[in-house]
Amino acid sequence: MKNRNKNDFNTISLRLKLLLFLLLFVFISDTTLMLLSFNDYRFIFDTSGWKTPILINLIFVLLIFFITRKKIVWVPIILLLFLLVANHFGFLIMDWHYTQVVSPKGTETLIIKYRQATLGESHYSYEFYQKSYSILMKKHIYDDMGFIIFNGPLNARQALGIDDANWLNEKAVIFETANGRKKINLY
């Protein structure tokens, strides 16, 4: 006689097993992404720090939708898609640019996120990240900078002096900005 215990893990349907596995995987991936964010790490392709978790959760919500065949799951999917589209158009308006400055020996890479807004005077904003582990970068929180130049014909690259970066060693770089000298010490 076969044991027909409904609570036995072997009798749970494949659909439910897959759903439990996906929920566990979502929990682990979200926890990992939160820990990275708390320690100021970002993916190289996502400096905002929140597009990647939304995309991962969107994929899992879609998979859960197909597994459970429930129509109520469309509500969070539509909300997540709306957030991604709104974020994309917001960054188109803000016009951020990225560039990399590589150390002389090639062991360190400084990623610079910058933008310029001009209306009579020019406002320059810069954020600095250090490349880590090939797909991650660590934000240099205290090195972010911004300044204003009145009647200056400089673009954002020239105002920071990106093309003339002076590496002191593999862990320190100096920029001769239009607003003075800026030294970045890498971790």
PEVENKA-V187018 format. One record per pair of residues at least 4 apart in sequence whose C-alpha atoms are under 6 Angstrom apart, sorted by the first residue. I is the first residue (numbers start at 1). GAP is how many residues later the second one is. Records with the same first field share a line. If there is no record, write none. Layout:
BEGIN
I=GAP + GAP
END
This chain:
BEGIN
26=4
36=5
37=4
40=98 + 99
41=96 + 97
42=5 + 7 + 94 + 95
43=92 + 93
44=91 + 92 + 93
54=4
57=4
64=4
65=4 + 5 + 8
76=4
83=4
96=18 + 19
97=16 + 17
98=14 + 15
99=12 + 13
100=10 + 11
101=8 + 9
102=4 + 6 + 7
103=5 + 67
109=22
110=19 + 20
111=17 + 18 + 19
112=15 + 16
113=13 + 14
114=11 + 12
115=9 + 10
116=7 + 8 + 40
117=5 + 6
118=4
121=28 + 29 + 30
122=26 + 27
123=24 + 25
124=22 + 23
125=21
126=18 + 19
127=17
128=12
129=8 + 9 + 10 + 11
130=7 + 8
131=6
132=4 + 5
154=4 + 5
157=4 + 5
159=18 + 19
160=17
161=14 + 15 + 16
165=9 + 10
166=7 + 8
167=5 + 6
168=4 + 5
171=14 + 15
172=12 + 13 + 14
173=10 + 11
174=8 + 9
175=6 + 7
176=5
177=4
END
